[in-house]
Amino acid sequence: MSKLVVPHGGGPLKSLIANKSDRPELAEKAENMAKVPMSSRELSDVLMLSMGAYTPLNGFMCEADWDGSCRNMKLSNGIFWPIPITLSTNTDLANSIQTGEQIALVNRETHLVHAIMTVIEKYRPDKDLECNQIFLTTDLDHPGVEKVMHQGDINLGGPIQVIDEGSMPDEFSDLYLRPNQARQIFDQNNWSKVAAFQTRNPMHRSHEHLVKIAAEVTDGVFIHQVLGKLKPGDIPARVRTKAIQTMIDHYFKPNTVIQAGYPIEMRYAGPREALFHALIRQNFGCSHLIVGRDHAGVGNYYGPFDAQNIFDRLWQGALLTQPLKIDMTFYCTKCYGMATDKTCPHNDEDRINISGTKQREMLSKGSPIPPEFSRPEVIEVLRSYYKSSK
């Protein structure tokens, strides 16, 4: 019997991928269906639904679930859900689709059919409401707001059946762990308390410190990186993978961490997205999520610890996966090592503050990066990428 946290909602994992033997016939049927093109975010959501990471959803949200998710972080059945999962289209295409009709969901760029959807409902979402509730702003400079405001005016809700996951599972075959696979590995390692570390950046010394703190208080750490579309300037997944593995090989005890990836596209929703990341990690079997400074934030839209504080506002039983809240980390020249505001008594002038943004800036300029900031073996991997990309 597994000792891991149960999937979100209390039931079994709900993977929406069709049986392999049924996929050719379903693909043939899909050719005669109305085609609805998906954005990169919607395609990412299809892949997450396919692997069971969005358990217990069975597809894209109808209006009651969209409204409840936006306003009070609950589905219509009362289950906690902090981010709406929706499919949009333009008014003309929506008007041509009948309620109860089956449609084919296609990649906007490749035109590959990824899923079949039964349309239960068509509705016009209030985009201002969604953005204010989820992102706390309607500023189009926010990348998540920009996505919502430029999506189609009509949402289509209903269950989906995934028939083709595209190339990502094969492209990242060494990283692409589904929730059931991650759970099997945790059980094999006899891990019951597992902390997840979300990352879209190569790991610098602050990240390393966060993970090592988590390793002290759990059985193991799941370093779980974003494989979906990121914002301009972010380092590609393959480079991040190599850099992270280099750090693991040189600076972590064997069998204390596992590196993996998943196909989510970041929404940069700050506090709401931190809750969402915890929900997803519950489906992967993680008891904790490391939540540091400005988790899933962008720009100056959120306070540095808003993503930690939002967990305190949840009701009892909303979420089993709990936050590991860790203060701002830095290298202290007087402590001669990594520290946080809770552990270091020294002043700002004694602290080397570390961030992914600053590291990318130094790498792009070819500036020297001190070992207090990032491990030299990791910097070597990243410098090689920056040189080759010029």
Helices and strands as residue ranges (DSSP letters): G 20-22, H 23-30, E 34-38, H 40-51, E 59-60, H 63-72, E 87-89, H 91-96, E 102-107, E 113-118, E 121-123, H 127-134, H 143-149, E 154-162, H 168-171, H 179-188, E 194-199, H 205-217, E 220-226, H 237-251, E 257-262, H 271-284, E 288-291, H 306-309, G 310-313, E 322-325, E 329-332, E 337-340, G 348-350, E 351-353, H 356-365, H 376-388
